Amino acid sequence: MSKAIYISTTEKHSGKSLFVLGLMDLLLGNMDKVGYFRPFIDDQKDNKLDNHINTVLTHFNLDMSQEEAYAFKRSEIVTLLRNNDTDTIIDTIIKKYKALEERFNFVVIEGSDFTDDSNINEFNLNVEIAKNLGIPSIIVSSAEHKDENTLSSTLQLAINTFKEKEVEVIAAVANMIDHENFDSYASELQQVISKNTQIYAFPRVKNLSNPTLKEILKALDGRVILGEEFLDNQTGSFGVGAMQLRNYLEHVKPNSLVITPGDRADIILGALQANISDNYPQISGIILTGDLVPEATIMKLIEGFGHGVPIISVKQGTFGAANSIGNIKSRIYAESKQKIQRSISIFKQHVEEAALLDKLISFKPEGITPRMFQYNLLQRARKSKKHIVLPEGNDDRILTAAARLLLNGVVDITLLGKKEDVERRAAKLNLDLTKAHIVDPISSLNFDDYAQTFYELRKHKNVNLDMAKDMMVDVSYFGTMMVYKGHADGMVSGAVHTTQHTIRPALQFVKTKPGVSVVSSVFFMCLEDRVSVFGDCAINPNPTAEELAEIAISSANSSQNFGIEPKVAMLSYSSGKSGKGADVEIVKQATEIVMQKRPDIKIEGPIQYDAAVDMSVAKSKLPNSEVAGQASVLIFPDLNTGNNTYKAVQRETGALAIGPMLQGLNKPVNDLSRGCTIDDVFNTVIITAIQARDL
C-alpha cells in the first residue's frame, strides 16, 4: 500500500494549494491520521511561519510542528546544489519523511513553488525527490495564458519526465480553465494525456485568484485607517474612482474594491453609502492613494458608517496602485476560511473522490530506490542494535568504518587486535573508538574456553587441544568462535584476509542452516534508479543445476528479507528456447528445480541479461513473462560470469555494490573484498546486523 502522494507542479502560481486542501479533506474523511510535508520552502522574513504549512496544519488541526513539516529552506537547497551535494538533500528528505510515515497513515507531500526562474532545475529536483521516496505523483498545471494544445502538451511532457524516472503519475490536474473554454480544454486533455493517468479539470474561480485586503496591504506596504478586523475580506473586481460619483456608482459590482485618491471624499462617502444600500452590492474595501487621507470632519463621518469596510492608505498614485493590485498573485492563508471552503468545494465537484482514494491507497511501488534502500538498512539495524566483531582491527578502513558505525549508534563493535596498537592507530587517524570493545585473542579471558570448544567440535577431524589453541590465535577463527558462542551476533572480515580464510571457520563449526547444502553470496547492486540482487558472485565457481537452484532460492529469500520483491532471472547466453548447449541446459534444469521446490517464486530462465532488465528487449524475446524486463534478482551461471559482471556494472555505472552477503549459514559471517572501501565495510556491517536480527 502507498503511504504518501507527491503533489508537483509545472510552474509557479498553478493553484496546487486548491488541490492539496481538497485532498487533505478527502483523506481526513477516511483516515484518522494524515500528515503533511514539504521538501523545501521559501525563506521567511522575521522567522515567520511558511504560509502553506501554516494553512494546512492550522485548518486541519494536524498534530505536527512547523519544523517536522519541511526539510530545507530554499537558500539551504541553493547552497547544497552549488556544492553538488544532492546526497545530503535526498538523505535528509528521506529521513524527515520516514519519521512522518511512522506516525501517520498517509502523508501528503507538496512540492516546491517555483519562486525563481530556474523552473527546469526545480522541476527535475521534485522528480528526483518523488523517485527516491518511492511514491506516486499528481501533477498540477495552470491553464492561464495557454491554449488547450499547449496545456495538454505541458502536462504530458511533465508526466513523461516523471515516468522516465519510474515515478507513477496517478493523476494530472488542469487548473484555472476559463468557463467558456472548459469543455474544449477538458476534451483535448482526455485525448492527449496517457490513458492510465486520471484527468481532473478545474475552472477558474475569481474569488480564489483575487487578493484579500490583507494581501493588498502587504503588497503595497500600506497602513490601515479603519476596519483592521475586516482585512480578510475577499475582493471581487476593482475599479478606479476618478470620475464623478454618479458615474462611478454604475460600475460598482459585488465585492468591488474601490481605488481612489485620498482626497476624493465624494467617492469615499458614496461608496460607503452604496455598501449599506439595498440597491447596490456590498464593497470589499477602499484603497486611498497618494498617501492622502480625508480631513478630520470627513473621517468623523466615515467612522460613523461602521459596516465592515476596511480602508487602507497607500503611497502610490491611483493608477500605479491599481496596476500593483492587478499583479498580486493571491494566496490562501489559514485565516482565509471562505477560500479554503471554496477550494474544498471545487475539489469535490470535479474529482471522483472514491476512485482517487482507491488509487492512492492501493498503489504498490514496483521497486525500491538505492537511497531508500540504504536508509531502510540503517533504520532496521539501529532498531535492534546487534554486536558485530571485526577481526581486522589493524586496518585503517576497518577502524574508520567502526568509528562511523559507533557514531551513528547502529551496532556495537568488537575489534580484534592488541589494544595499544589499535588505540595508537585510532589516535593517528583522529577516530573516536572509546565505545568499541578491543580484544586481543591471546590475552582474552575466553581464549581457553574457545580453544576447548573448537577441540570438542573438531576432534573427530583429528584436531587436538594444542592445535585448537593455535587456531584460536588466528583472528578469523577467534571472531567466528565469538559468533558461535553468542558473544557476538555476526562477523565481517576479508579486508586483509582471503575469502577462503574468512569463511573456512564458519563452514567448519557455524555450519549451514537445516535444508541448506550450499553457502552462496549476493551483492545488493544500488544502480541509479533501482536495487538489484546479484548472485552468486563470490563463492561457487561452477555450480551444478541443483546448486544453482539452491542459490536462486536463497537469493530470492534474501531479496524478500531486505524489502525487494524477488523476480528471479536465471541468466544464460540464451533466452527461452533460442539456444542450446550444456551451459544452457544447466540453467534450464535449475529453473525447473526452483519451480518444483518453490512455485511461489516468480522465475524466468534461461534468459539473457538484456532481456531480464530491459522491457523493450523483453517484449520482443519473452513477451508473456512476468519477470523479463523487470528482474530484481539476477542469478549468474558461474563465478567467472558473476564476479566479472558485478565489477563491470559497478565500475561502468558508478553503482554501489553492497556485499557480498553470505547466505545459508546458521549465523551471519560476511566476507569483504581486499579492495574494499570504508563505505563497503560500513554497509556490510549493517547488512550483517540485519541478518543477525532476522535469524
Salt bridges, closest charged atoms under 4 A:
GLU11 OE1 - LYS146 NZ 2.59
ASP25 OD2 - LYS348 NZ 3.31
ASP42 OD1 - ARG74 NE 2.71
ASP50 OD2 - ARG38 NH1 3.52
ASP63 OD2 - ARG103 NH2 3.73
GLU68 OE2 - ARG103 NH1 2.59
ASP87 OD1 - ARG371 NH2 2.17
ASP91 OD1 - ARG371 NH1 3.34
GLU101 OE1 - LYS98 NZ 2.72
GLU102 OE2 - LYS383 NZ 3.69
GLU110 OE2 - LYS16 NZ 2.66
GLU110 OE2 - HIS52 ND1 2.84
ASP113 OD1 - LYS16 NZ 2.67
ASP113 OD2 - ARG38 NH2 3.10
ASP113 OD2 - HIS52 NE2 3.28
ASP116 OD2 - ARG74 NH1 3.58
GLU122 OE1 - ARG74 NH1 2.87
GLU128 OE1 - LYS165 NZ 3.59
GLU144 OE2 - HIS145 NE2 4.00
GLU144 OE2 - ARG204 NH2 3.91
GLU144 OE1 - LYS329 NZ 3.73
GLU166 OE1 - LYS131 NZ 3.40
ASP178 OD1 - ARG204 NE 2.99
GLU215 OE1 - LYS339 NZ 3.64
ASP232 OD1 - LYS214 NZ 3.58
ASP266 OD1 - ARG264 NE 2.99
GLU353 OE2 - LYS348 NZ 3.52
GLU366 OE1 - LYS567 NZ 3.94
GLU392 OE2 - HIS497 ND1 2.84
ASP395 OD2 - ARG397 NH2 3.03
ASP396 OD2 - ARG425 NH2 2.72
ASP412 OD1 - LYS385 NZ 3.87
ASP421 OD1 - ARG424 NH1 3.09
GLU423 OE2 - LYS419 NZ 3.18
ASP449 OD2 - LYS485 NZ 3.22
GLU456 OE1 - LYS459 NZ 3.02
ASP474 OD2 - HIS501 NE2 2.92
GLU528 OE2 - LYS165 NZ 3.38
ASP529 OD1 - ARG530 NH1 3.37
GLU565 OE2 - LYS602 NZ 3.27
ASP600 OD1 - ARG598 NE 2.89
ASP610 OD2 - LYS621 NZ 3.93
ASP679 OD1 - ARG404 NH1 2.73
ASP694 OD2 - ARG380 NH2 2.85
ASP694 OD1 - ARG693 NE 3.61
